[in-house]
Amino acid sequence: MAKTKIIPVIMSGGAGTRLWPASRKAAPKQLLPLVSTQTMIQETAQRLGGEWDSFKFGRPVIVCNTMHTDSISEQLNGLGIKIGTIITEPVPRNTAPCAAIAALAVQAEDPNALMLLAPADHHISDKAAFSRVVANGLPAAVNGYLVTFGITAEAPETGYGYIQKGGNLDDHAFKVVGFKEKPSKETAENYIASGQYFWNAGIFMCKPSTLLAEMKKHCPEILAACEAAYHASTLQDGLLALDEKTFAACPADSIDYAVMERTDKTAVVEANMGWSDIGSWSALWQLAKGEDGNALSGDVHVIDTKNSLVHTDGPFVATIGVENIAVITHKGTVLVAHMDNVQDVKKVVEMLKTRGDADKL
């Protein structure tokens, strides 16, 4: 029996501002080694490679900011990973245009292949489970559904979107009833108690033709702009540099808002695979903390310190008698925050933008 070919699309356009000051415009979090000795995009590319019983991955398509092309190529080539195509975005336009451009590229490469859209900056600790989840989603994707992977919700997190499942489509896939925005604590607790909700990981698998058809129905203006940009661009030596004028005219929107929340073609497959979006310093702390509750990186010494994250890229950092804090030093910039407030780092980034401190962004 022939194996289904899946072409991975690694979306690497995010800025990762919630991990400032380590994550910067020139080197966002997906290009950094936050969880292991490998960078986030290296981990992602390795996960999206290889061959299994029912499917095999093709060479990945990378969609990224123009300024990150060389870094990504060097990082993946350093692992011996052969890239299919790098698509560069001259301006950021969120994930819906990214998905549309990628679908056009994958369809041109192999109209019979599935595409798997995955953010470059997520961590998945159980790679074997990830492969099983992909296999579980194949029948629904082949049958014309936009398959999303719903993360087994372990706690009433208010920082994630949720997916409500409906009836079974097959042995592993459920019809999606709806997508829910980041809820209040009470609402999230009700979601968990019902057993009908998953965390939304933003990972999707489908036929390119299915996605393009649904975009034509639900966000035709985005699709038309992406088609114009795609056809105005030239693929040369594996690089598709999108035409700036036509791509800049494309409306910016997420694939969730533009397509997934509107179509009746969505399916969800449960994914219990050690997933984290590393969306904040507290998320990284949860992954890296030891028995004493501390996560330490670099030249660090702690005394009477509990449940804290201390990270330095060079200068020696010492903490004494503190609890539940994050201390980050990177390129001469220092962040100190209570662990409950690390999400507010975006406010600092916005202030620096307003102040015009480009060297700190």
ChimeraX attribute file (.defattr): number of C-alpha atoms within 10 A of each C-alpha:
attribute: neighborCount
match mode: 1-to-1
recipient: residues
	/A:1	5
	/A:2	8
	/A:3	12
	/A:4	19
	/A:5	17
	/A:6	27
	/A:7	27
	/A:8	26
	/A:9	30
	/A:10	26
	/A:11	24
	/A:12	24
	/A:13	25
	/A:14	18
	/A:15	19
	/A:16	21
	/A:17	23
	/A:18	22
	/A:19	22
	/A:20	27
	/A:21	22
	/A:22	25
	/A:23	19
	/A:24	21
	/A:25	19
	/A:26	13
	/A:27	16
	/A:28	23
	/A:29	28
	/A:30	26
	/A:31	22
	/A:32	18
	/A:33	14
	/A:34	18
	/A:35	16
	/A:36	11
	/A:37	10
	/A:38	15
	/A:39	20
	/A:40	23
	/A:41	26
	/A:42	24
	/A:43	22
	/A:44	21
	/A:45	23
	/A:46	14
	/A:47	18
	/A:48	24
	/A:49	19
	/A:50	12
	/A:51	15
	/A:52	13
	/A:53	12
	/A:54	15
	/A:55	17
	/A:56	17
	/A:57	21
	/A:58	21
	/A:59	19
	/A:60	23
	/A:61	25
	/A:62	29
	/A:63	26
	/A:64	24
	/A:65	21
	/A:66	17
	/A:67	14
	/A:68	17
	/A:69	16
	/A:70	9
	/A:71	13
	/A:72	21
	/A:73	15
	/A:74	11
	/A:75	16
	/A:76	18
	/A:77	13
	/A:78	11
	/A:79	12
	/A:80	10
	/A:81	16
	/A:82	15
	/A:83	18
	/A:84	18
	/A:85	22
	/A:86	24
	/A:87	25
	/A:88	24
	/A:89	23
	/A:90	17
	/A:91	17
	/A:92	19
	/A:93	19
	/A:94	16
	/A:95	24
	/A:96	24
	/A:97	26
	/A:98	28
	/A:99	28
	/A:100	23
	/A:101	25
	/A:102	29
	/A:103	26
	/A:104	20
	/A:105	20
	/A:106	26
	/A:107	19
	/A:108	11
	/A:109	13
	/A:110	15
	/A:111	14
	/A:112	16
	/A:113	20
	/A:114	26
	/A:115	29
	/A:116	27
	/A:117	24
	/A:118	22
	/A:119	23
	/A:120	26
	/A:121	27
	/A:122	21
	/A:123	24
	/A:124	17
	/A:125	15
	/A:126	13
	/A:127	16
	/A:128	11
	/A:129	15
	/A:130	20
	/A:131	19
	/A:132	16
	/A:133	19
	/A:134	22
	/A:135	16
	/A:136	20
	/A:137	27
	/A:138	22
	/A:139	17
	/A:140	25
	/A:141	25
	/A:142	18
	/A:143	12
	/A:144	17
	/A:145	25
	/A:146	26
	/A:147	29
	/A:148	29
	/A:149	26
	/A:150	25
	/A:151	24
	/A:152	19
	/A:153	21
	/A:154	10
	/A:155	12
	/A:156	19
	/A:157	18
	/A:158	16
	/A:159	16
	/A:160	19
	/A:161	18
	/A:162	25
	/A:163	25
	/A:164	21
	/A:165	22
	/A:166	16
	/A:167	11
	/A:168	14
	/A:169	15
	/A:170	12
	/A:171	11
	/A:172	17
	/A:173	26
	/A:174	22
	/A:175	21
	/A:176	26
	/A:177	18
	/A:178	17
	/A:179	20
	/A:180	15
	/A:181	13
	/A:182	16
	/A:183	17
	/A:184	13
	/A:185	13
	/A:186	10
	/A:187	14
	/A:188	22
	/A:189	15
	/A:190	14
	/A:191	20
	/A:192	18
	/A:193	12
	/A:194	10
	/A:195	12
	/A:196	15
	/A:197	27
	/A:198	25
	/A:199	26
	/A:200	23
	/A:201	21
	/A:202	19
	/A:203	16
	/A:204	25
	/A:205	27
	/A:206	26
	/A:207	25
	/A:208	26
	/A:209	19
	/A:210	19
	/A:211	24
	/A:212	21
	/A:213	14
	/A:214	20
	/A:215	25
	/A:216	15
	/A:217	14
	/A:218	18
	/A:219	20
	/A:220	15
	/A:221	15
	/A:222	23
	/A:223	25
	/A:224	15
	/A:225	19
	/A:226	27
	/A:227	19
	/A:228	19
	/A:229	22
	/A:230	23
	/A:231	13
	/A:232	15
	/A:233	17
	/A:234	14
	/A:235	15
	/A:236	9
	/A:237	8
	/A:238	13
	/A:239	18
	/A:240	18
	/A:241	22
	/A:242	25
	/A:243	18
	/A:244	15
	/A:245	13
	/A:246	17
	/A:247	25
	/A:248	18
	/A:249	16
	/A:250	21
	/A:251	17
	/A:252	16
	/A:253	17
	/A:254	17
	/A:255	20
	/A:256	15
	/A:257	14
	/A:258	20
	/A:259	23
	/A:260	25
	/A:261	17
	/A:262	17
	/A:263	17
	/A:264	15
	/A:265	20
	/A:266	24
	/A:267	30
	/A:268	29
	/A:269	26
	/A:270	21
	/A:271	22
	/A:272	18
	/A:273	19
	/A:274	15
	/A:275	17
	/A:276	17
	/A:277	16
	/A:278	23
	/A:279	18
	/A:280	20
	/A:281	24
	/A:282	22
	/A:283	14
	/A:284	19
	/A:285	22
	/A:286	17
	/A:287	15
	/A:288	17
	/A:289	15
	/A:290	12
	/A:291	8
	/A:292	10
	/A:293	17
	/A:294	22
	/A:295	20
	/A:296	19
	/A:297	17
	/A:298	14
	/A:299	14
	/A:300	15
	/A:301	14
	/A:302	16
	/A:303	10
	/A:304	9
	/A:305	19
	/A:306	18
	/A:307	19
	/A:308	25
	/A:309	28
	/A:310	24
	/A:311	23
	/A:312	20
	/A:313	15
	/A:314	14
	/A:315	14
	/A:316	12
	/A:317	18
	/A:318	13
	/A:319	16
	/A:320	11
	/A:321	9
	/A:322	14
	/A:323	17
	/A:324	16
	/A:325	23
	/A:326	23
	/A:327	20
	/A:328	22
	/A:329	21
	/A:330	18
	/A:331	13
	/A:332	11
	/A:333	11
	/A:334	14
	/A:335	16
	/A:336	14
	/A:337	17
	/A:338	16
	/A:339	20
	/A:340	12
	/A:341	13
	/A:342	20
	/A:343	18
	/A:344	12
	/A:345	20
	/A:346	15
	/A:347	12
	/A:348	15
	/A:349	19
	/A:350	13
	/A:351	12
	/A:352	15
	/A:353	13
	/A:354	10
	/A:355	9
	/A:356	11
	/A:357	11
	/A:358	11
	/A:359	9
	/A:360	16
	/A:361	20
